Amino acid sequence: MSGKRRFCFWNKIESVTFSPMLPRLQLFQNEWVTFAAFFGMILILIALSEILRSRLRWTTESSRKFVHILVGVCLLFSLFLFQSNTQPIILAIIFILINGAALKMDRFAAMHATRRKSFGTVYFPVAYLILVLGWWDDPTALVVALLLLTFADTVATVVGESVHTPDKYVVWQDTKSVQGSIAMFLMSIALISGGIIFVSQCLGDPIPAPKFLIPKVLFIAFLATAAEAASSRGSDNLSVPFITVIGLDLFDSMAASNEISLLLVWIVATLIMSFTATYFKSLTNGGALGATVIGIFVFGIGGLEFLIPMSAFFILSSILSRLGKKRKIDRKHHFGKGAQRDIVQVFANGGIPMLLAIWYLYAPSQELYIIYLASLAAATADTWGTEIGFFSRKLPRSFTTFKQIPTGSSGGVSIVGTLGSILGAAAIGGISYLFLEDVQVLIVLTAAGFGASLIDSFLGATVQANFECTECHELTELDRHCDLRANKVRGIR
């Protein structure tokens, strides 16, 4: 297949110095002394914020935002202190351990206290660790990602909370506001523009021409805003910087291939297709946002070779989901599954293929492309097995006990559903033949997809949480039924 080599992530990890180098502020002759002083300064600042919170009676949200910005500025400052990424890596690991322990023991309220349970303070140093591991030799990516991590989300939260009657929406679990998302987008534009220009001046490079800078800024701002909108319990502290650096690398790779216009056209087309799917109730609004992000990365990285198999999966699976729609409404009531896919279902099926496509961006190979196809074959086999098996005239049987269970239950298998799984895996295998022209790959993909569907059925029968309604005593996969919290009877959640 015709894959273009773009970047090598492993080279990024192996490199321990900036190339080119940001101006270095040498506080001490020895960088370990600088590290000790820097680490101590961060601890002192966090302790002072705890004192200020108590003395000034700040709200928990205000103190958390203050510490978030304070630590973010320190991490930005760290980019100018160390020539090697060894000290930043150690710093990140230390704070992952400290913040995790503090969160579990409910200490340092200035850092952790929120009106809802959040793991944002742990995601923060995890994001920093990923950045300094993978992008230490890319100052633009580091600066832009840390700027967004430090300021953009905070501004979005402040604006959203300051509006008396915000327009609220839910993509995943957390409630967001339209006003906050607009603020996130506008602030991201300012920070990305400023970050790129600042780094260019530090390195003595010319500022990118507007025809490259403007679409680049808008592209990254859109991705960052989407990541924040889809976040839950502080996960944006991880997703926003991660999607930022990946987006920057993707844009630069397409700019090098003179494909920026193609990328922008595809983004518009993806938005139109995704939200058309919401009109026909194939996707929720959150599902449409997730499908848009997945589509952007899959097409931008792999082109039609990656896009056609994934599009075939989503389109054909959506058609199957709509067959027998009236009966499936009842299935959704009992099991939480319906024809309209939300963002969780979209990423459950498309998340792993998207991550494999991102991996392909940095290390393209035919073997990795086949693994990508195998992940789609697995998703298709599982989905088609469920959708086609739904029309079986006989009740499915548990994968582990072989006892009859209600149609749609996790861990259930039937002859019709099994044939559907094989057909789904074979469909992806057949599409792969268009690009690879290899019968052996077709057979391997069919077998891999079907095998994965069997593993999924086993996990559904043993691990998937099942609940009993306290009102009607119905067994369900929903943790709430009849407007009451249901009791878990088996599995984990």
N, C-alpha and C positions, 0 to 999 in steps of 0.2 A: 504494500500500500504506500501511498505517497504522503508520508508525514514529514513536516518541516521541523527541524531541530531549532528550538527557540532559546531556552536557557538551561542551565544545569544546576539544579538545587543542591546537588551534592558538592559541587565546586563552591557554592555559597557557604556551606557548613565548614568545609575544609579551610576556607580563607579566614584568617583571624585579624586582619587589618583592613582598614578602609582602602579602597582603590576605586577612584581617587579619594584623598583623605580630607575630612573636615578639619578645620582649625582646631588644634589641641591646646587646652588650657592646662598647663602643667603646674598643679598646686604643690606637688612634692616630687622629689627626684625619683622616688620609688613608687610604682603604681599601686603596690599593696598598701602602702601608707595612705595613699589617696583613697583607696577603697575603704580602709578602716574609718577614715575621717568622714567619707561620704555616707557610709552605712550608719555611723553614729549620728550624723546630722539628720538623717531621715527619721531615726528613732526619736531624737529630741523633738523634731517638728510634730511627730504624731503625738508624743506625750503632751506638748504644749497645746495641741488642738483639743485633747481630752480635758485639760485644765480650763481652756477657754469655753468649752461646751458647758462645763459645770458652773463656771463663774458668770458667764453671760447668758446662761439658760437658753442656749440655742436649741432649736428643734432637732430631733434626730436626723431628719432629712438634710437640714442645713449643715450640720456638722459633717455628715457623710460626704456631701458635695464639696465642702471645703477641703477635707482630707484628700478626696479624689483628685481635685485640681492640684493641690500641693504636691502630692506624690508624683502626679503626671509631669509636672514641671521639673521635678528632680530627675525623673527618668530621661526627659528631653536633655537636661543638662549633662547627664551621664554620657551622652554621645560625644561630647567634646572633652571628656576627661580621660578616657581610656583608649589606648592604641589597640589593645587586644580585646577580644570579646570574652575572655576568660572571666574577668571580674564581673561584668554584667550577668553572665550565666550564673555564677555563684550567688550574686545578689538576688536574682529572680528565684532561684531554688530556695534560698533562705526565707524569702517572704512568702513563698507558696506554703512552706511549713508553718511559719509564724501565723499567717492569716488563717490557714485552715484550722490550726489549734485554737486560735482566738475565737473564731466563729463557732466552733464546737463547744467551747467553754463559756461562750457569751461574754467575752472580755473586749475591751477597747470599743465601747459603744460609739465613739466618734467615728470609727471606721465602718462598723457593721450595722448599726441600728437603722432599721427601715420599718415602714409600715407593713411590709410584706417580707416573707422569707426570701433572701437573695444570696447568691453565691458570687456576686460581682467582685468582692474583694479578693477572692481566690482566683477568679478568671483573669483579673488584672495582671498579677505577676506571671501567670501562665502565658498570657498574650505577649508580655515583654520577653519571656524566655524564648518563645517561638520566633519572635522578631529578631532578636540578637543572634539566635542560632542560624536562621536561614537567610537573613538579609543584612548581615553586618557589613557586607561590602557594597551595600546600596543605600547611601545616605538619604536620597530622596524618599525612598520607600519607608525608611525608618522614621524620618521626621514627619512625613505626612500622616503615617499611621498613628504615631504617638500624639500628634496634634488632635486628630479626630477622637482618639481614645480619651484624651484629657478634657477637651472642651465641648465637642459637638453634642454628645449625649446629655451633658449637664445643661447646656443651653436649651435643648429640646424639652427636658424635664421641667426646667424653670418656667419656660413659656407655657407649656401645657398646664402647669399647676396655677399659673397666674390668671388664666382665662376663667371668667365666672361660669360661663356655660359652654364648655368646649364640645366640639363635635367628636364623640368618642367612637372607637372601633376596636375590634379584637382580631388579630391575625392568628395568634397561637393561644396564649393563656393570659398574658398581661393586657390590660386595657390601655390603649394609646389614644392620642388626640390628633386630629388633623392639623391643628395649629402647631402642636409640638413637632410633628413630622415636617411641616413646612419650615419651621425654624431650624430643624436638623439639616434639611437640604440646603438652605441658604447659608447657614454657618459652615457647612462642609465645603461649599463653593469658596467661601472666603479663606478657610484654613488650607484647603488644597492648593489654591492659587498662591497664597502667601508662602506656603511651605516649599513649593516648587521653585518660586522666584528666589526665596531666601537661600536655598541650597545651591542654586545656580550661581548666585553672587558669591557665596562662600567658596565655591570651587573655581571661580573665575570663568565659568562657562556662560555663553550667551543665553539670554532668556528665550525659551521656546517661542516660536512664531505663534500668533493668535490662532491660525488655522489648525495647529496641533494642540495648543494649550487649552483652548475653549472646549472642544469636544472631550479632551482628556479629563478636564475638571468636572464637566457635567456627567460624564460616564461614571467616574469614581464617586461623585456625590450621590448619584442615583443608587449605586450599589450599597453605599454606606447607610443611606436612609432606609433602604429595603431591609438591610440587616438589623437595624435598630427597631424597625416596625415589627419584625418577626421575632424579636427576642423575648425571653422570659427569664425572670429571676436573675437578672444581671448578666445574662449570656451575651449581651451586646458588647461587654468588655472584652470578649474573645472574638465574637463574629465580626464586629466592625473593623478592627485592625487586620484580621486575617483576610477578609474579603477585599480590603483596601490594597494590600500588597499584591495579592493575586491579580486583582483588577489592573493595577499598574503594570505588572509584568505582561499581562495579556494585551493591554493596549499598546505597550511598546513593541511587542512582537508583531502585532498587526500593522503598526505604523512602519516598522522595518520592511514589511512586505507590501506596503502601499494598499492596505486593505481597510483603512479606517472608515471610508464611506460604506463599504460592505457591512462592517460591524454595526454602524449606526442605522443602516436600513434594516438590518436583521433585528435590532433592538425594537424598532417601531413595529415591525411585523410580528415579533413575539408578543409584544404588549397587546396588539390587536387580536391575535389568535387566542391568547390567554383569557382576555376579558370577554371575548365572544363565547368562550367556553362557559363563563359564568352566566351569560345570558341564557344559554341552553341548559344551565344547571348541571353541567358536567363537573365544574369546579366551584368552590366557594371563592370569595374574594381573596382570602388568605392562600388558598390553593393556586389561584391565578398568579399571585405574586411569587410564590415558590416556583411555579412552572416557568415564569419569566426569567428568574435568576438562573435556574438550571439550563434553560434553553440558550441563554446568552453565553454561558461558559462552555457548554457542550459544542455549540456551533462555532464560537469564536476560536476554540482550541483545535477541534478536530474536523471542522467543515462538514460536508454532506456525509462523509463516511461514518461520523459519529451521530449526526443529527437524524438521518433516515431511520436507523434501527430504533432510536428512542422515540421518535415521532410515531412510528408504526405501533410501538407498544402503547403509548398514551392514547392514540386515536382509536385503535382497534379495541383496547380495553374499555374505553369510554362507551363505545358502541355496545359492547357486551353488557356493560353495567346498566345501560338503559333498557335492555330487553327484560321484559317481566317487571317493569318499573313499579307497577301497582303492588305486586307481591313483595317487592324489596323494601317498600316503605315500612311494612310490618317488621322485616328483618332489621331495619335500622332502629326501630323502637326497642327491639329486644337485645340486639347485639352491638348497636352503635355503628353499623356499617350500612352505607347506602350508595346510591349511584353517584352522588355529588361528593367529590373528593376534597378534603381540606388540606391544609399545608402539611400536617403530620403525615397523611397518607401519600402526598406527593413526594415528600422527602424520604419516606420509608421505601418507596419504589425507585426514586430517581437520585437519592442522595449519594449512594455508593457509586453508581455510574458517574455522577458529577465529580466526586473526589478522584476517581480513576482518570477522568479526563484531565483534571488539574495536575495529577501526577504525570500524565502524558505531556503536558506543557513543558515540564522540566526534563523529562527523560523519555522521549518518544521511542517506541519500538513496536514491532508487529505483535510480540508476545503480550505486551500490555494492552494493545488494542483487542486482542482475543479475550483477555481477562475482562475488559470492559464489556464486550459482547456477552460473555458468560454471566456477568451480573445482571444484564438486561434479560437474558434467557431465564434466569432464576426468578426475576420479578414477574415476567410474563407467564411463566409456568404456574407460579403461585396464584396470580390474579385470575388467569383463565380457568384454573382448576376450581377456584371458588365460584366464579361467575357461571361457568358451564355446568358445574356440579349442582348448582342451585336448581336446575331443571330436572334433576334425577327424580324419578317417580318413587324411588325408595329412599328411606332415611339413611343418612351417612352413618358410618360406624366409627367409634373412637379408634385412633391409630394405635393406642396402647392396650385397650381392653376389648376391642371389637364389639362393644355394645352399641346399640342404636342410640343416636343422640339427635337433637333438633337440627334441622337444616340451617347452615350458617354458623354453627358452633365451631370454635377453634379446635383444631386437632381432629376434625372429622374427615373421613375419606370415603369415596364412592367410586364405582366403576366409571360412571360418566365423568366425574370430576378428575379422575386419574387420566382418562383419555384427553380431557381438556388441558391438563398440565403438559402432557406430551406434545399436544398440538401447539400450545403456546411456545414451548421451548424450540420446537421444530420451525416455527414461524421466524424466530430470530435467527436460527441457523440458516434458513433459506435466504434471508436477507443478507446475511454475511457472505453468502456465495457470490452475490453481486459484486463484492469488492475484493474478496480473497480468492475466489474460484478454486476452493479446496474442499472436496467432499469430506475429508477427514475432519476438518474443522467443523463442518456442518454436523457431523455425527457427535463430535465431542461436545459441542454447544448444546445439542438436544439432550444428551445424557447428563451433562452438568446441570442444566436447568431443571430437568425432571428430578434429579437427585436432590437438588436444593429444595424443591417443593416438598419432598418427603421429609427432609430434615425440619422444614418449617411446620409440617403437620405434627411431627413428634414434639417439637417445642410447644406448639399450641396445645397439645394434650397434656403436657407436663408442667410448663412454665407459665403460660398465659393465665392471667388472673381471671377468675370467675366469681360472680357475686350473686347473692340471693336477696331478692327484694323483701324488705320487712313488711310490706303491705300485702302484695299478691303472691309472695313466695315464688316468683318466677326466677329461674336461673338466667343470668344475663352477664354480658361483659362490661356493662355500664356500672360505674360506682354509684350512680344515682338512678333511681327508678321509682315511678309513681310520685315524683317530686320529693322523695326521701332518700337518705343515704343508705345504700345497700351494704350488706355484710359480706366480706370476702370469705369464700368457702374453700378455694384452692388457688395455687399459683402464686406468683409474685408480681409486684407492680412497681 
